[in-house]
Amino acid sequence: MGRTRTNPAPTAPATAKGRRTHDALIAAGREIIEEHGWAGFTTEAVTQAVGVSYGTFYTYFESKDDLLRKIVQAAAGQMITASLVPDTPDDPYARIVEANRRFLAAKGKAAKVLRMVEHGAYLDDNLRSLLLEVREFYVGRSEEGIRRLQAAGLANPDLDPRLTAIALGGMVEQVAVIIDELREPLDTEKMVDHLSRLWASAIGLRIPGTNAQNPA
């Protein structure tokens, strides 16, 4: 797990140079995980990739595990930012379509590192907690959206919003796995359209251009 630290506890970088070094270590660690897996992810490999000493590494990170947490947080943050849907359009179905499109694109960019972490999460509670934080962001956001649609009379009021968000979110996550990990040659836009129709039908939201009736 790396050398025993003898220098003071790490602190947040206070200078532009420090921030660049800190971010470079995170980027190098992520690249090593994606290209070489856990076996290649060592403190030595990361420091050599950036061209810094062990001392510099421990200036910014408590341990290799601490760096891993930062890598996951950075990948998740990028994924969340990329998948956020703007306040417009007002059409709730259009928002579902855009949310699914952005999620698949964002998950694809973070797929390698998140998949590695998912495998490790079976044995590591810290990794599992990190993944649950990422998942909770998406579940919570979907749950809130379903509640709003129910309050507006646009979605089935008999559905449990959280359970529905978990189930439908799992559907979209699995499609992302099929695309990114299994590499099934799917037309992404057709898949987005189909996912969105399934999502809307499941909650009773009318799909524009159809005669489907809202059961609420």
ABEGO torsion letter per residue (X at the ends): XEBBBABBBBBBBABAAAAAAAAAAAAAAAAAAAAAEAAABBAAAAAAAAGBBAAAAAAABABAAAAAAAAAAAAAAAAAAAABBBAOBABAAAAAAAAAAAAAAAAAAAAAAAAAAAAAAAABAAAAAAAAAAAAAAAAAAAAAAAAAAAAGABBAABBAAAAAAAAAAAAAAAAAAAAAAGBBBBAAAAAAAAAAAAAAAAGBBBBGBABBBAX
